[in-house]
Amino acid sequence: MEQLMIVNILLVCIFILVLVLPFKVKKIEENLEVFLFLCGIAALSVASFAILHGETFGWTTAIVIEALAAPVMITTVAGIPVGIVQIVLIMGLIIYFAHTQIQAAIQTMVNRVPLFIIVFFLICGLGIVSSIISAILAAIILVEIVCALPLGRQEKIVVTVISCFSIGLGAALTPLGEPLSTIAISKLSGDPYHAGFTFLFDLLGIYIIPGILALGILGVVFLQRQGAGSEGQECRLVRESIREVVLRAGKVYLFIMALVFLGEGFKPLILEYIIQIPSEGLFWVNIVSAVLDNATLAAAEIGPQLTIIQIKSALMGLLIAGGMLIPGNIPNIIAAGKMGITSKEWARYGVPLGLALMLIFFAILFVPAYLGIH
């Protein structure tokens, strides 16, 4: 028991390093995937000294194979493996080669379609399709469109923040959408859940899809109240190179491998402490995903030992809070970086919106049970 306590203390220390260092050390922030990969190796190595209820942890051949396969093997289409890495790479190349045509189509749409319709379908459409094309590419398309809209800087920031909430939610509907959903499916693929491609859609779709529609309506209401008109500030985006497209896919691969290692490494913590937290507690604890990428937290928390309501609560808390600040989710990081949105500007709109959504979804998830409604 003393040895297990020492292991868990060391794992908590690794978790704190993962939480703090990316925001304190610029070099780590710029090389986050490598840092998380090294932390994952450290966590797995530490966990190998733990024994809990006769179960051992740490390095196994199965874990290494899972880490290698998870980024590229989520499902198969006509016998061909499909994973988030292939989606990111293929869609990135399509955007690269069709960049001029895409920009022309966006400009034509902006010139011909009323602004409120564009904003509504931008928020809702990208939220839904992000589950197929990935949150990363949905964020890139978002920036391309927002930059062409006839809006002032503050209006563009608000539309971007709301859209990133929508993308972050929608991407969780399939394991192709974002690392969080990829990791969740990987962790729950065995007993007792045998999670497949539609597991998260079946579990969370009833909350996420109405949430995306509500965000679309919110975006339209905001623009109408602001009286957004024809005057705007156009932002110019630099076209990515093929090298950048390929490098991004490689970073996603390493990122997901790192999350698999972290998730397995933190398993003693999950079994000893996290599964003891009530569902309501998991929901609110995950507000920390506002400052830590929610996929990293999912790797630490989600496991087959949790009940369905714990899984649902943990994931919804992660998905909502992940939109509140720039570091919370990959779409936020991409959009803020390309548009030059500062942390303070993002927080001005993201924090109140995120807190409101947390309260609303907490009521939806738990109040009916308190009232005896099933």
N, C-alpha and C positions, 0 to 999 in steps of 0.2 A: 504493500500500500504506500509506503514511503517512497519507493522507486516511482510508482505511478504519479504521486504528487509532484515529484521533481520533474518528471517528463511533462506534466501539464503546466507547471510553472514556466518551463523552457518554451513550450508551445505558445503560452500567453505572451511571452517576451517576443517571439517571432511575429505573432499577430500584431503586437504594438508597433514593431518595426515596420511591418507592412502598412500599417495605418498612418504612421507619422513621417517616415523618411521621405516618401515621394513629395511631400509638401515642404520639407525643410531643406532638401538637397536637390539642387537644380539638375545635376548630372543624373541622379536616379530618376527624376521625373521624365527626363528626355530618353531614358533607356529603361522604362518601366517593365517591359516584357522580360528582359534579361534579369532584372532585379527580382521579379516575382518568381522566375524560374529557379534562381539560386535559393530563394526563401523556401520554395516548394521542396527542393532537394534537402535543405536543412530540416524542414518539418518532418519529412518522411524518415530521415535518418534518426532524428530524436524519437519519433514514434516507435521505431523498431525496438526500443528498450522498454516499451509499455506492455503489460499483461493485465487484461481486465476480464474477469469472469472466464478465465481460461483461453481468451482470444488474444492472439498476437497481432501486431501491426507492422507497418513499415514496408520495406522493399520486397516486392514479389515480381515474378515474371508477368503475372496477369496485370498488375498495375502499370508496368512499363508498356505493355502491349496496348492497354486502354488509353494511356496518354498519347501514344503514337497514332492511334486510330481515331480517337474522339474528334479531332479537328476536321477529318476528311471522310469519315464514314458514319453518317447519321442515318441515311437510308440509301436505297438503290433505285435507279430509274433505268429500266430496260437492261438490268444487270450491271449498270455502271454506278460505282459508289458516288454519293453526293454528300458533301459536308459544307460547313460554313466557309472554309478556306476556298474551295472551288467556286462558290457563289461570289465571294468577294473578288476573286481574281477575274472570273469571266465577266461579271458586271462592270468591274473597273476597266477592263480592256474595251468593252462595248462603249462605255462613256468616253474613253480616250479617243477611239477611232471615229466616233460619231459626235464629237464635242461641238463642232461647228453647226451641224444639223440640229442638235439638241438646243443649243443657244438660240438658233433662229426660230425653232418651234416655240420655245418659251416666250420670246419676244412677240411672236404673232399672237399667242394666247393672251398675253398681257394687254396687247393693243385692242383685242376684240371681245374679251370676256369681262363682265363686270367684276370689280375688285373683290367684293364680298363673296362671290361664287368661287373665285380662285382661292381665296383664303380658306374657305370652308373645305373645299375638296383637297387643298394642299395638306391641311392638318389631318383630315380624316383619311384621305387616300394614302398618304405616306405612312400613317399609323398602321393601316391594314397591310399594305404591300411590304412593309419592312419585315414582316414575318417570312417573306419569301426571298426578297432581294438582299436582306440583311440590314440591320440598323445603320451600319457604317455607310453603305451606299445610299440609303434613304437620306442620311444627313448631308451627304455630298449633293444630292439632287435638291434637297431643301435649300441649301445655300445658293445654288445656281438660280433657283426661282425667286427666292426672297430678294436677292440682289437686283433683280430686274423689276421688282414691284415699285410703283410710284408712291413710295412711302418715305417718311422721314426716318432718321436713325432710331429714335425711341420706338416708333411703331414697328420697325423691322425687328428690333430686339424682342419686343413682346410676341410677335408672330413666331419668331424663332424659338423662344422659350416654350411657348404653348405647343408648338409642333414637336419639339424634342420630348416633351412629356408624352405626347401621343405616340411618337416613334418608340420610345422606351417601353411603353405599355404594349403596343402592338407586336413588337419584335419578339415578345415572350410567348406568342401563340404557337410557334413551331421552333424546333431546335436549329433551324437554319437562320433564325432571326438575329441572335446575339449570343455572345459567350455565356451569359447567365442561363439561357434556356438550353444551350448545348450541354453545359455542366449539369444542370438539373436532371435532364433526361439520362445522361450518362450515370449519375449517381443512383437513379431510381429504376434503372433498366432491369435489375434483378428482382429477387423476392423482396417484399411481397407484392410490389406494384407492377413489375414488368412493363415499365413505361415505354410506350412506343411513340411514333411520330405525332400522333394527335393527343397525347396525354395532357399536355399543358392547355391545349385548346379546350378539351373537355372539362378540365379543372377550373380554368380561369376565364374562358371566353365569355361567360355570362356576366362577368364584371368588367372585363376589358373593353369589349365592343361598345356597350353603352357609354363607358367612360370616354372612349375616343370620339364618339358622336357629340358628347357633351362638351369636350374640348373644342371641337369644330364650331359649335354654336357660340361658345365663349369668345373665340377669336373674332367671329362676325360681330358680336355685340360690342366688343372692345373697339373695333374699327368704326362702327356706327356712332358710338359715343364720342370717339376722338374726332369724328368728321373727316376721316382720311380722304384725301382728294388726289388730284393729279400731280401735285408737286412732291417730288421725292429725291432722295440722294442715291444715285446708282453706285454700286460698288463693283469694282473690277476684280475678277478672280484670275489667278495665274493657272494656266492649264498644267495638269500633272504630266510627268513623263512616264514612259513605260516602266522605267526603273522604280519609280515611286509606287506605281500600281503593284508591281511584283513584290516590292519590299513590304508594302502594307499587308499583303496576303501572308508573307512569311512571318510578320510580327503577330498576326492573328493566330497562326499555327503555334508559335512559341507561347503566346499568351494562354491559349487553352490548355496546352501541355502543362504549363505552370499551375493553372487552376486545378487540374486533375491531381497533381502532386500535393498542392496545398490542401485540397479537400480530403485526400487520403491521410495526409500527415496530421490534420486536425481531428481525425476520427476519435481518438481517445477523449478529447474535449467534448465532442458531440455526445458520446455515450455517457460521459460522466456528468455533464452539466446542461448542455443545450436542450436535450430531450426532456429535461425536468422543467423547463420554462413553459408556462401556460401559453396558449395560442395568442391571447391578448398581449402578453408580454413580448412575444416574438415580433408581433406586428410593430409595436412601438420601439423596441430595441433597435430595429432595423432602420430607424431614422438616421442612424450613423452612416448609412449608404449615401447620404447627401455629400459626405466628404471622402468617402472611400468607394471605389468602383464596385457597383453592386454584384458583379460577377465574382469578385474576390470573396465577398461575404457569403454568397451562395455556395461557393466551394467549401467554405468553413462550416456552414450550418446545415445544408440540405443533405439528408441521408435516409436510407430505408428504415431507420429506427424511429423516425418521426411519424406521427399520425397524419392523416389527410388534412385535417383542419390546421395542424401545425405547419404543414407544408404550404397550404394555401395562405395562411396568415403571414408566414415568413416571406414568401414570394411577393405578395401584394405590398407588404411594407417596403421591401427592397425596390420594387419597380416604381412605386410612387415617390419615395424619398430620393431615389436616384436622379430625379429631374430637378431637384431644388438648387443644387450648386453645380458648377462646371465639372468638378472631378467625379461626380456621382455616376456618370454614364458616358459611354463612348460617343453617342451622338452629340452630347453637350460639348465635349472636348473638341470634336471636329468642327462643329458650327461656330463655337466661340473663337477658335483659332483662326478660321478662315475669314471671319467677319470682324475680328478685332474687338470682340465683346469682353469687357473686363469682368473680374469676379464680382465686383460691387454692382455693376450693371445687371449681371445675371441674377444675383441674389435679391435685388430690389423687386423683381417680379417672380422669380422662381420660388423663394422661400414662402411668401404668403399663399401662392397658388398650391404649393406642395402641402403646406399645413392644412389648407382647406380640403384638399383631396384626401389627406390622411384621416381627417375627422369624418368626412362623408363615407369613405369606404369602411372605416371602423364601425360606424353605425350600421352599414349594410351587412357587414360580416357577422356582427355580434349582437346587436340589439334585438333582432328577432328571437334569438335563443334565450336572451334574458327575459323576454316577454312570453316565452313558451310557445312561440310561433315556429312551425317547422315547414 
